[in-house]
Amino acid sequence: MTDIFQVDKKFCCAGFQHLVAAAGERGIACLVIDNGERVAFTLQSRGVAFDDEKNLRAFPDAPDIKINISSESGLRFCPFCGRRLQDLIDAHPEEFRDIAEQHKKMRTIDS
């Protein structure tokens, strides 16, 4: 039996669905944010997975350097298919608010 991937109706394409599902993982992901006034998307790059941050600690003779664990930038259009992301939010606001609540702990910037 073969598992068939199906795009969830609230997403514009499989690429964007996977990007949102990758929230908190090392690499590139999309987080849903809700600042109380509006729901939006932010593209996040993580050098360290969210769940691994607790394992970071200084070690003897460590160089005195700063590292960027993650960074974020707003996202208005799907990077895969070009769809206007506000259209997705307008069609499924409660579902994206629920995802935003799950993503809240992984935010680099408080909104």
N, C-alpha and C positions, 0 to 999 in steps of 0.2 A: 504494500500500500504506500502511495506517495503522498506526502503532505503538500497541499497546494496553498501557497500564500495568497491571501486575499486582502486587498486594500480596504481599510476601514472607511466607511462613507464620509467621515468628517475630514479626511485628508484628501489632498488634491492628487497625490501620486505615491507610489511605493517608496520612492527615494525620500520624500519628506516624512512619511510615516516612520521610516527607519531612523531618520535624523532625530525625531522627537523621542523615539524609543531609546536612543543612545544617551539620553540625559544622565549625567553623572559619571559616564565612562571616560576613559582616557581617549583623547582625540577630539573630533569635531562632533557637536551635538546641537540640537535646538531645544531651548527651554521655553515653556509657556510661562508668562508672568502676568500677575494681576495686581495692579497697584491700588486697587479700590475704585479707581475711576474708569479704567479700561483694561482689557486683556490684550496682550501683544506677544510677540515672539522675540527671542534674543538668540543669536548664534554664540555658542560657547566653545572655546578651545580649552582643553584640560591636558596638562602634562602629567597629572596624577589623578587617578580615579577618586571620586568623592569618598568612597568607602575606605580607600587606602590612606587618606590624609591623616587619620588618627595614628598611623604607624610611622609618620615622619618624626624624626628626632635628631638632634645634633649628635655628632660622634666626635671622639677625641681627635684633635688636629684637623678638624673640618675647616675648609677655607671659609673666610668671612665674605660670603657672596649672597646676593639676593636671587631667588628663583621665582619665576612666575608660575604658580600652580594652575591658574586659570584666568581667562580673560573673556569679556563679553562685548558684543556689538549688536545693536538693533537690527531686525530683519523685517523687511516689508514685502518681499516677493520670494516665492519658492525658488531656491537655487537650482532646482532640477527642471521644473516645467514652466517657471515664470509666473505662476498664478499669484494674484494679489491675495496676501494672507488675511487681510481684513475680511475678505469675502468668506473665508472658512470660519472665522470667529463669529461673524454675523449670522451664519447658518447654524452654528452649534455653540452658542455662548456658554451654556451650563457645562457642557462636556469639557470645554477648554478651561473653564474656571476650576473644575475638578483636577485636571492635569496640572494646572498652575499651583494648586495647593500641594500636590505631590512633589513638584519641582522646587518649591520654596526653599527647602533646606539646602539645595545645591547651588543657589544663587551666589555669585561673587559680589554683586552690588545689591544693597537693599533698595527696594523701590517704594 
